[in-house]
Structure formats: C-alpha cells, structure tokens
C-alpha cells in the first residue's frame, strides 16, 4: 500500500470538505438567529423594578447649582438633599 495513492487523497479531500461544510452550516445558523427577545418576567416573590421617575424642576435646579460648585460624591449628595428641602 503506497502512501500517496490518488484515491486516498480524493477520499480525504471530500471528507475534509464535507466536515468543514457541516461545521460552517451549523455555526452559520447562529448568525442568522433571531436574537430579539422579550424581557423576562420577574421571578416569583420579587417585585418588579419601579419605572424611573422624571426629575422635577427643583431637582434639576439643585443639580445645576451643584455642577456650578463642582461638587462630587458625598458633598454633592448632601448639598442636593439640603437644596431640595429648602425649596
């Protein structure tokens, strides 16, 4: 049995091509899958998160004042809390 028989190379080439085509077919299907999903329902016993409230004009004004004073972190939080109570 010779190592370089043409029939053996042809069989190997066809097998390799078929395997590569099958892998490409299986992997390529995921690229066209519909990935848009609806949000999952909340788990039983856990309340759904509340929708975000729009900020009031008072809150926006206090934020602008804190920005003008370049406040960050705890100092900003304290300033905004006092500002909202005062108005």
C-alpha positions in Angstrom: 0.0 0.0 0.0 1.5 3.2 -1.1 1.3 6.3 1.0 0.4 8.7 -1.9 -2.5 6.9 -3.6 -4.7 9.3 -5.6 -7.9 7.6 -4.4 -6.9 8.1 -0.8 -6.2 11.8 -1.3 -9.6 12.2 -3.0 -11.4 10.5 -0.2 -9.6 12.5 2.4 -10.3 15.8 0.5 -14.0 15.0 0.2 -14.3 14.1 3.9 -12.4 17.2 4.9 -14.6 19.4 2.7 -17.8 17.7 4.0 -16.7 18.2 7.6 -15.8 21.9 7.0 -19.2 22.5 5.3 -21.1 20.9 8.1 -19.3 23.0 10.7 -19.9 26.1 8.7 -23.6 25.3 8.3 -24.0 24.7 12.0 -22.1 27.7 13.1 -23.6 29.9 10.4 -27.1 29.2 11.5 -26.5 31.1 14.8 -25.5 34.2 12.9 -29.0 34.4 11.4 -30.9 33.5 14.5 -33.5 35.9 15.8 -31.8 37.3 18.9 -34.5 39.8 19.8 -36.3 38.6 22.9 -38.9 39.9 25.2 -37.8 40.9 28.7 -38.1 38.0 31.2 -40.9 38.0 33.7 -39.7 38.9 37.2 -39.1 35.9 39.5 -41.9 35.0 41.9 -41.6 36.8 45.2 -39.5 39.7 43.8 -41.2 42.9 43.0 -40.7 44.4 39.5 -38.4 47.4 39.5 -40.2 50.7 39.6 -40.1 52.8 36.4 -37.7 55.8 36.5 -39.3 59.0 37.6 -38.7 62.1 35.6 -36.6 64.6 37.6 -38.5 67.6 38.9 -37.6 71.1 38.0 -36.5 71.6 41.6 -34.1 68.6 41.4 -32.7 69.8 38.1 -32.1 73.2 39.5 -30.3 71.8 42.5 -28.2 69.6 40.2 -27.2 72.7 38.2 -26.2 74.5 41.3 -24.1 71.5 42.4 -22.5 71.4 39.0 -21.6 75.1 39.2 -20.0 74.5 42.6 -18.2 71.4 41.1 -19.4 69.2 43.9 -18.9 65.4 43.7 -19.6 62.4 45.9 -20.9 62.8 49.4 -20.6 66.6 49.3 -22.8 66.8 46.2 -25.4 64.4 47.8 -25.5 66.5 51.0 -25.8 69.7 49.0 -28.7 68.4 46.9 -30.5 67.0 49.9 -30.4 70.4 51.6 -31.3 72.2 48.4 -34.4 70.0 47.9 -35.5 70.5 51.4 -35.1 74.3 51.3 -37.1 74.8 48.1 
